[in-house]
Amino acid sequence: MRMKIPCAVIGLGRIGSLLESDPLREKPCTHAGAIVDNPHCQLVGGYDIDSERRARFSETWKVPTEFPSAEAMLDTLHPQILHIATHPDSHAYYVELAARKNVRVAVCEKPLADSPSHAKRIVQLHRGGKIKVLTNHERRYSADYLYARKQIRDNTFGRLLSLYGRLYFGRTTSLATQMLHDGTHLVDIIAFLVGSPLRKPTVVGTLHRKKGTAFIHTISAKGGIPICIEVGAERDHLVFELVLSFTEGRIEIGNGVYREYDSRESPYYKGYRSLLPQEAPSFQQTGYFRNMMADAVACALDPERNPVSSAVDGAMALRFIFSLGL
């Protein structure tokens, strides 16, 4: 029987571990949860500068966390996969540290970094072969988005003509903050679905405020598909949605949403066609964190493998975000 791959987590906050206690979220939904869920992996420890988080992580997962530094943890535990769930301004430092300590794979939380220059340092390490870097843009691993991508490629509803994204993150979060954090997910999954990077955008409105709405316009680099992203504040709800418009149908996909419509003879107007809902798959379990972890394991076992969501992809999304003038 093959030995399990030792894995560790740096950054023991919400996405590192704490969200696993949310009773409503699909599990696993954190880095620690994904490691423990994977039969090929063993969670061997964690590190955080916050002592309370260290204690809670150790109690929850029954692993050591009391190390004087992240470097000391790596020297003691020798993980082959390191999950970096810290603030983005430390990601480049920890990826470089992991590479020096011969970690095979770094799973880096989004956004990949806090600046294009730091993202470039991470990409150079990834491309240099010293360490594989996987960016946790988890929707690339989610069954509903993978299904939508297949529908696009199979031309199920004809040719994709346009794409509209909508992002709201509550009443008080500024538009710029929304785009830097959840916006990286939105930009990345749009590029993944259309199979192409996005061109330099234009902005209608301003992202540097906590009120109102702004619109980001761009096109795909391949195919020139028009794309509009709406970012809104002052809402008392969270929205992450995409509407894909085809010659013969439409797909709506987002948090807890997957709907399909096809073009049929209209029941409302004689001589016209209307978009009518059709039976679509139900995605109660999307496997988003589980599939991400499986990709990390595959990269650890095969040095030639490139992650489904690599450092290059993470840097591309970040470059688009910073081109907005944030």
N, C-alpha and C positions, 0 to 999 in steps of 0.2 A: 504493500500500500504506500502510495506517495506521501511524503511528509507534507503537512499543511504549510501554506505560505504565511510567514509571520508578517503581520500588518500593525501599524501604529497610527495614531491620530495626533496632530498638533492643532490646538484650537478646540476646546472642549465645550463650546457654547451651543447655540441653537442647532445649527446644521451639523455640527460635529457630533452631538449626542442628545441634547435636551428635547428636541422635537419628537423623539421616539415615544415620549409619554403622551403625546397628543392623541386622544382616543378617536378622532375623526380622520386622521391622515392614513393613506395607504401605507402599509409597512412592507419593507423597511423604508424609512424616510430620512435617515441620517447616515453619515459616514460610518460611525460605529455600528449602527444597526445593519448596514449593508455588509460589513465585514463578518459579523457574527452570523448573518443569514447564509453566507456563502460556504458550502461544504468543503471547499478547497483552502479556506483561509482560517487563520487563528489570530484573534486580537490579542496582542501581547502587551500593550500599554498605551499611554497617552501623556501629553504634556500641555500645560497652559500656565501662563503667568499668574492666573487667579487661583489662589489656594482653595477657595470654596468650590470652584469648578473641578479642580483636581480631585478633591475629596468625594464629590458627588459622582464623578465619572468612575472612580475606583470602586465606590460602593455599588454602583449600578452594574458594572461589567466585570468586577472581580479581577482587576488587573492593576499593576503598579503605575503610579503617576508621580510619585514624589522624587523628582530628579531636579538637580540644581539648574539645569538648562535643557533645551531641546537637543543640543549636541550630546550632552551626557546620556540622554535617553537613547539616542541612536547608537552611541558607543556601547551601551549596556545591552540593548535588546536586538540590535542588528535586523530591523525589519527590511523586507524586500519590497513591500509596498508601503508608501507613506502618504497619508491623507492630510492635506494642508487646508485647514478650515479656519484660518485666521483672517484678520483684516487684510485687504488686498495690498496695502503698502508693505507688507512683510513677505509676500509670496515669493518674490525673486530671491530674497535672502534664504528662505527655507528650501527652495528648489536647488539653489547652489550648494547649500549645506548637505542636502540629500545626495546630490551627485558626488560630492567629496567623500561621503560615507558609503558609497557603492550601493545605494538604494536603486533597485531596478526601475520602479515605476513611482512617479509622484502624481497623485490625484489632487488637482488644484481646484479649490472652490472658485466660483465665478464672483466678480469679474477676474480674469486671469491676473491682472495687476492693477496698480493705481495710476500708471502712465504708460504711454507707448514705449518709452525707453526701457522701463522695467520689463514690459512684455517681450521686447526684443531680446533681452538677456535670457529669458526663459526659453524662447524659441530657439536661440542659438544652442543651448544645452540639449534641447530635444532633437534638433536636427544633427547635432554632432554625435549622437549615438551614445553619449555617456549615461543618459537617463531618458526614459520615455515619460512624457508629460501628458496627462489626460486632463482636459478642462471639464469641470462638472456642469456642462450645459445639458442637464439630464433629459430634456425633451427629445434629444436625438435618440434616446434609448427607450422612449415611451411608446407602447404598442399603438396608441391612437394616432400619434404623429407618424409613426412608421407606416401605418395603414394608409393615412392620407397621402403620404409620399408615393406609395405604390399606386394609388388611384390616379395621381398626376402622371406617373410614368406609363401607366397602362392606358391613358387617354379615356378613362371610363366615362367622363363627362365631356369629352372633347378637349380642345386646347385651353390651357390656362391663360386667361386674358388679363387678369389683374388680381391684386391681393391687398386687403385692408386689415390693418392690425389696430387693436385698441388696448390701451394700458391705463388702468386707474389703480391707485394704491392708497385709498383712504382720503380723509379730509385734509391732513396737514403735511403730507410728504411733498416736497418740492418736485416740480417736473424734472429738473436736472437729476435729482437723486433717484427718481423712478427710472430714468433712462440708464443711469450708470449701473444700477443693480438689476432689477427685473427687466429693464430694457435690453441688457446684454442677451438675456434669454430670448427675447422677442426677435432681435436682430439676427441672432444665430439660427433660430429655428426657421426663420423666413429664408435665409440663405441655404439652409439644409433642404428645405422643401423645393425651392426653385432650382437647386443644383448649381448655384452661382453666387459669387460675392455680390454685394450691393454697391452701386456707384455713389459718388460723393453726393450727399443730400442737400436739400434746401429746407429751411424752416419757416413756416408761417406762424407768427406769434413769437413768444419768447419762452424759453425753458427755465429762465432764471427767476422763477417766482413760485409761490405756493397757491396761486389762484388761477382759475380759468383753464383754458385748453390751448394746446399747440399742435400743429400738424407738421409732420416730417414727410417730405416727398422725395422719392428716389426711384431708380429702375434697377433691374437685375443686370449685371454685367453681360450675361449671356442671354440673349433673347429679348432684352429690353422690356421686360414685363413691368408695367407701372405698379408702384407700391406706395401706399400711404399709411402712415402710423399716426394714430391719434393718442396724445398723452393728456390726461386730465387730472386736475386736483379738485378739492372741495366735495368729492363724492364720499358717502358714508359706506362704501362697499369696495370690494376688490374685483377687478376685471382684468383678465388676460385672455384675449380672444383674437382669432383670425377668421376672416371671411375670404374664401377663395372662389373667384368667379370664373366659370368656364363657358365655352360656347354653348354647351348643352346642359349646364347644371351648376350647382353650388355646393361647397362644403363649408360648414361652420365648425370650428374646433377651438377649444380653450379649456380652462380649468373646470372639469366636470361636464364638459359639453362636447358632443360629437353628433352632428346632424348632416344629412345629405338631402339634396333636392335635385330632381331631374326635370327636364323640359318635357311637358306633355300638352296635349290639346286642352285649352283653357276651359274650366267649368264656369268661368265668369264672363268671358268675352268671346263671341262667335268669330271664328276665323283667326284667332290668336292662340299663342301658346303661353303657358304660365309655368313658373317653377313650383312644383308640388313636392311635399316631403315624401321620401321613400324610406323603406325599412333599412336601418343602418346598424352596424354592430354596436353592442354595449360594452364599454370598457370599464368594468368595475375595478379590475386590477390591470394596471398598465406596465408594471415591472420596471419602472423608470430607474430606481436606485439599484435594484437587483441586476438589471441588465448592464448598467454602468460598471458595477463591480465585476461582473463576468468578463467585460472587456478589459478591465485592469488586470485580472488574473491571466487572461490570454496574452496580454502584452508582457507580463512577467515571465511567462513560460516560453514565449517566442520573441527573441530580440529583433526580428525582422518585421514584426507586426506593427502597423500604425494604428493608433486608437481611432475609433469612430468619431470621437470628439477630442482632437489633439490640441496641443499648444498653438499650433498654426491657426486652427479654427478660432480658438479663444482670442488670439491676437487680432485676427481679422475683424471680429465683432467689436473689440475694444477700439480699434482704429476708426471704425465707423462712428462709434459713440463719441470719441474725442473730436471727430470732424464736425460735430454739432456745436463746437465752441464751449463745451462744458469746462 
